[in-house]
Amino acid sequence: MVLEVTAKDNKGKVYKEVKSYYPIGIDLDGYMRYGAWQIKEMIDLTLQPKTIQNEQVVFEFDKDVKSADVTVNVYYYISGKKGDRIYTASKQLSFE
C-alpha cells in the first residue's frame, strides 16, 4: 500500500509526501534483498486488515500563503507497478 498526501497552496506551489507499507526481505547481514535465495528473514511493514494506522504529515508553507488544497490518496498494489486507488479525500484549508 502507498499513502500519498499532496498539498497545493494558493500560489500554485505543490508539496508531496509518500509513505509505503510493504514487507522487506533481509539477508544475514541485514541488507534489503529481493531474491528468494538471498532472503533469510522478513520484516513486515504492511498494514494488517482491520487495523488503523494514524499518520502525521507536516508541510511548511510560506508565511504569505492564504489557503491550500490537500488531497490524500491510498493505493493498493497486488504486484508489480500497477496500483489501484482505493481511497481518496480532499480538503480546502484556510490560514489566517
Biotite code that builds the C-alpha atoms (Angstrom):
import biotite.structure as struc

atoms = struc.array([
    struc.Atom([0.000, 0.000, 0.000], chain_id="A", res_id=1, res_name="MET", atom_name="CA", element="C"),
    struc.Atom([1.063, 3.562, -0.624], chain_id="A", res_id=2, res_name="VAL", atom_name="CA", element="C"),
    struc.Atom([-0.193, 6.689, 1.146], chain_id="A", res_id=3, res_name="LEU", atom_name="CA", element="C"),
    struc.Atom([0.222, 9.844, -0.945], chain_id="A", res_id=4, res_name="GLU", atom_name="CA", element="C"),
    struc.Atom([-0.517, 13.294, 0.503], chain_id="A", res_id=5, res_name="VAL", atom_name="CA", element="C"),
    struc.Atom([-0.393, 16.298, -1.834], chain_id="A", res_id=6, res_name="THR", atom_name="CA", element="C"),
    struc.Atom([-0.938, 19.956, -0.968], chain_id="A", res_id=7, res_name="ALA", atom_name="CA", element="C"),
    struc.Atom([-1.188, 22.842, -3.434], chain_id="A", res_id=8, res_name="LYS", atom_name="CA", element="C"),
    struc.Atom([-1.100, 26.355, -1.996], chain_id="A", res_id=9, res_name="ASP", atom_name="CA", element="C"),
    struc.Atom([-2.887, 29.401, -3.423], chain_id="A", res_id=10, res_name="ASN", atom_name="CA", element="C"),
    struc.Atom([0.349, 30.406, -5.224], chain_id="A", res_id=11, res_name="LYS", atom_name="CA", element="C"),
    struc.Atom([0.470, 27.118, -7.136], chain_id="A", res_id=12, res_name="GLY", atom_name="CA", element="C"),
    struc.Atom([3.363, 25.546, -5.223], chain_id="A", res_id=13, res_name="LYS", atom_name="CA", element="C"),
    struc.Atom([2.931, 21.779, -4.775], chain_id="A", res_id=14, res_name="VAL", atom_name="CA", element="C"),
    struc.Atom([4.055, 19.787, -1.729], chain_id="A", res_id=15, res_name="TYR", atom_name="CA", element="C"),
    struc.Atom([4.070, 15.990, -1.687], chain_id="A", res_id=16, res_name="LYS", atom_name="CA", element="C"),
    struc.Atom([4.725, 13.232, 0.859], chain_id="A", res_id=17, res_name="GLU", atom_name="CA", element="C"),
    struc.Atom([4.615, 9.489, 0.106], chain_id="A", res_id=18, res_name="VAL", atom_name="CA", element="C"),
    struc.Atom([4.732, 6.598, 2.570], chain_id="A", res_id=19, res_name="LYS", atom_name="CA", element="C"),
    struc.Atom([4.903, 2.939, 1.539], chain_id="A", res_id=20, res_name="SER", atom_name="CA", element="C"),
    struc.Atom([3.829, -0.096, 3.541], chain_id="A", res_id=21, res_name="TYR", atom_name="CA", element="C"),
    struc.Atom([5.452, -3.344, 2.348], chain_id="A", res_id=22, res_name="TYR", atom_name="CA", element="C"),
    struc.Atom([7.340, -6.376, 3.615], chain_id="A", res_id=23, res_name="PRO", atom_name="CA", element="C"),
    struc.Atom([11.128, -6.227, 3.493], chain_id="A", res_id=24, res_name="ILE", atom_name="CA", element="C"),
    struc.Atom([13.312, -9.257, 2.898], chain_id="A", res_id=25, res_name="GLY", atom_name="CA", element="C"),
    struc.Atom([16.741, -9.031, 4.528], chain_id="A", res_id=26, res_name="ILE", atom_name="CA", element="C"),
    struc.Atom([19.859, -11.180, 4.269], chain_id="A", res_id=27, res_name="ASP", atom_name="CA", element="C"),
    struc.Atom([22.147, -12.410, 7.067], chain_id="A", res_id=28, res_name="LEU", atom_name="CA", element="C"),
    struc.Atom([23.980, -9.057, 7.110], chain_id="A", res_id=29, res_name="ASP", atom_name="CA", element="C"),
    struc.Atom([20.759, -7.048, 7.487], chain_id="A", res_id=30, res_name="GLY", atom_name="CA", element="C"),
    struc.Atom([20.668, -5.675, 3.925], chain_id="A", res_id=31, res_name="TYR", atom_name="CA", element="C"),
    struc.Atom([17.404, -5.493, 1.968], chain_id="A", res_id=32, res_name="MET", atom_name="CA", element="C"),
    struc.Atom([17.166, -8.213, -0.687], chain_id="A", res_id=33, res_name="ARG", atom_name="CA", element="C"),
    struc.Atom([14.638, -9.186, -3.348], chain_id="A", res_id=34, res_name="TYR", atom_name="CA", element="C"),
    struc.Atom([15.801, -12.628, -4.478], chain_id="A", res_id=35, res_name="GLY", atom_name="CA", element="C"),
    struc.Atom([14.164, -15.525, -2.624], chain_id="A", res_id=36, res_name="ALA", atom_name="CA", element="C"),
    struc.Atom([17.540, -17.303, -2.356], chain_id="A", res_id=37, res_name="TRP", atom_name="CA", element="C"),
    struc.Atom([19.030, -14.238, -0.606], chain_id="A", res_id=38, res_name="GLN", atom_name="CA", element="C"),
    struc.Atom([16.253, -13.588, 1.918], chain_id="A", res_id=39, res_name="ILE", atom_name="CA", element="C"),
    struc.Atom([16.806, -15.074, 5.352], chain_id="A", res_id=40, res_name="LYS", atom_name="CA", element="C"),
    struc.Atom([14.259, -13.062, 7.343], chain_id="A", res_id=41, res_name="GLU", atom_name="CA", element="C"),
    struc.Atom([11.188, -10.906, 6.668], chain_id="A", res_id=42, res_name="MET", atom_name="CA", element="C"),
    struc.Atom([10.302, -7.597, 8.303], chain_id="A", res_id=43, res_name="ILE", atom_name="CA", element="C"),
    struc.Atom([6.599, -6.905, 7.897], chain_id="A", res_id=44, res_name="ASP", atom_name="CA", element="C"),
    struc.Atom([5.844, -3.208, 7.368], chain_id="A", res_id=45, res_name="LEU", atom_name="CA", element="C"),
    struc.Atom([2.418, -3.820, 5.814], chain_id="A", res_id=46, res_name="THR", atom_name="CA", element="C"),
    struc.Atom([-0.906, -2.652, 7.195], chain_id="A", res_id=47, res_name="LEU", atom_name="CA", element="C"),
    struc.Atom([-2.802, -5.526, 8.734], chain_id="A", res_id=48, res_name="GLN", atom_name="CA", element="C"),
    struc.Atom([-6.517, -5.980, 7.944], chain_id="A", res_id=49, res_name="PRO", atom_name="CA", element="C"),
    struc.Atom([-8.966, -4.083, 10.164], chain_id="A", res_id=50, res_name="LYS", atom_name="CA", element="C"),
    struc.Atom([-6.257, -2.053, 11.873], chain_id="A", res_id=51, res_name="THR", atom_name="CA", element="C"),
    struc.Atom([-5.968, 1.717, 11.965], chain_id="A", res_id=52, res_name="ILE", atom_name="CA", element="C"),
    struc.Atom([-2.697, 3.492, 11.266], chain_id="A", res_id=53, res_name="GLN", atom_name="CA", element="C"),
    struc.Atom([-2.529, 7.182, 12.156], chain_id="A", res_id=54, res_name="ASN", atom_name="CA", element="C"),
    struc.Atom([-0.036, 9.200, 10.137], chain_id="A", res_id=55, res_name="GLU", atom_name="CA", element="C"),
    struc.Atom([1.006, 12.821, 10.521], chain_id="A", res_id=56, res_name="GLN", atom_name="CA", element="C"),
    struc.Atom([2.277, 14.798, 7.550], chain_id="A", res_id=57, res_name="VAL", atom_name="CA", element="C"),
    struc.Atom([3.737, 18.277, 8.052], chain_id="A", res_id=58, res_name="VAL", atom_name="CA", element="C"),
    struc.Atom([4.229, 20.742, 5.210], chain_id="A", res_id=59, res_name="PHE", atom_name="CA", element="C"),
    struc.Atom([5.960, 24.089, 5.791], chain_id="A", res_id=60, res_name="GLU", atom_name="CA", element="C"),
    struc.Atom([4.094, 26.683, 3.760], chain_id="A", res_id=61, res_name="PHE", atom_name="CA", element="C"),
    struc.Atom([5.453, 30.158, 3.047], chain_id="A", res_id=62, res_name="ASP", atom_name="CA", element="C"),
    struc.Atom([4.314, 32.850, 5.507], chain_id="A", res_id=63, res_name="LYS", atom_name="CA", element="C"),
    struc.Atom([2.139, 34.647, 2.955], chain_id="A", res_id=64, res_name="ASP", atom_name="CA", element="C"),
    struc.Atom([0.122, 31.562, 1.898], chain_id="A", res_id=65, res_name="VAL", atom_name="CA", element="C"),
    struc.Atom([-3.595, 32.096, 2.483], chain_id="A", res_id=66, res_name="LYS", atom_name="CA", element="C"),
    struc.Atom([-5.007, 28.657, 1.590], chain_id="A", res_id=67, res_name="SER", atom_name="CA", element="C"),
    struc.Atom([-4.129, 25.174, 0.388], chain_id="A", res_id=68, res_name="ALA", atom_name="CA", element="C"),
    struc.Atom([-5.913, 22.246, -1.217], chain_id="A", res_id=69, res_name="ASP", atom_name="CA", element="C"),
    struc.Atom([-4.871, 18.942, 0.411], chain_id="A", res_id=70, res_name="VAL", atom_name="CA", element="C"),
    struc.Atom([-5.542, 15.584, -1.251], chain_id="A", res_id=71, res_name="THR", atom_name="CA", element="C"),
    struc.Atom([-4.952, 12.147, 0.270], chain_id="A", res_id=72, res_name="VAL", atom_name="CA", element="C"),
    struc.Atom([-4.785, 9.045, -1.932], chain_id="A", res_id=73, res_name="ASN", atom_name="CA", element="C"),
    struc.Atom([-4.261, 5.433, -0.854], chain_id="A", res_id=74, res_name="VAL", atom_name="CA", element="C"),
    struc.Atom([-3.114, 2.944, -3.492], chain_id="A", res_id=75, res_name="TYR", atom_name="CA", element="C"),
    struc.Atom([-3.125, -0.839, -3.222], chain_id="A", res_id=76, res_name="TYR", atom_name="CA", element="C"),
    struc.Atom([-0.525, -2.812, -5.180], chain_id="A", res_id=77, res_name="TYR", atom_name="CA", element="C"),
    struc.Atom([-1.207, -6.519, -5.657], chain_id="A", res_id=78, res_name="ILE", atom_name="CA", element="C"),
    struc.Atom([2.037, -6.996, -7.553], chain_id="A", res_id=79, res_name="SER", atom_name="CA", element="C"),
    struc.Atom([4.186, -5.071, -9.965], chain_id="A", res_id=80, res_name="GLY", atom_name="CA", element="C"),
    struc.Atom([3.843, -1.393, -10.731], chain_id="A", res_id=81, res_name="LYS", atom_name="CA", element="C"),
    struc.Atom([0.096, -1.125, -11.307], chain_id="A", res_id=82, res_name="LYS", atom_name="CA", element="C"),
    struc.Atom([-1.627, 0.266, -8.232], chain_id="A", res_id=83, res_name="GLY", atom_name="CA", element="C"),
    struc.Atom([-5.351, 0.712, -7.725], chain_id="A", res_id=84, res_name="ASP", atom_name="CA", element="C"),
    struc.Atom([-6.557, 3.782, -5.854], chain_id="A", res_id=85, res_name="ARG", atom_name="CA", element="C"),
    struc.Atom([-8.761, 2.504, -3.050], chain_id="A", res_id=86, res_name="ILE", atom_name="CA", element="C"),
    struc.Atom([-9.335, 5.750, -1.132], chain_id="A", res_id=87, res_name="TYR", atom_name="CA", element="C"),
    struc.Atom([-9.220, 9.464, -1.835], chain_id="A", res_id=88, res_name="THR", atom_name="CA", element="C"),
    struc.Atom([-10.149, 12.537, 0.203], chain_id="A", res_id=89, res_name="ALA", atom_name="CA", element="C"),
    struc.Atom([-9.686, 16.280, -0.356], chain_id="A", res_id=90, res_name="SER", atom_name="CA", element="C"),
    struc.Atom([-9.946, 19.281, 1.913], chain_id="A", res_id=91, res_name="LYS", atom_name="CA", element="C"),
    struc.Atom([-9.551, 23.038, 1.470], chain_id="A", res_id=92, res_name="GLN", atom_name="CA", element="C"),
    struc.Atom([-7.514, 24.641, 4.283], chain_id="A", res_id=93, res_name="LEU", atom_name="CA", element="C"),
    struc.Atom([-7.531, 28.368, 5.070], chain_id="A", res_id=94, res_name="SER", atom_name="CA", element="C"),
    struc.Atom([-4.862, 30.151, 7.071], chain_id="A", res_id=95, res_name="PHE", atom_name="CA", element="C"),
    struc.Atom([-5.376, 33.399, 8.966], chain_id="A", res_id=96, res_name="GLU", atom_name="CA", element="C"),
])
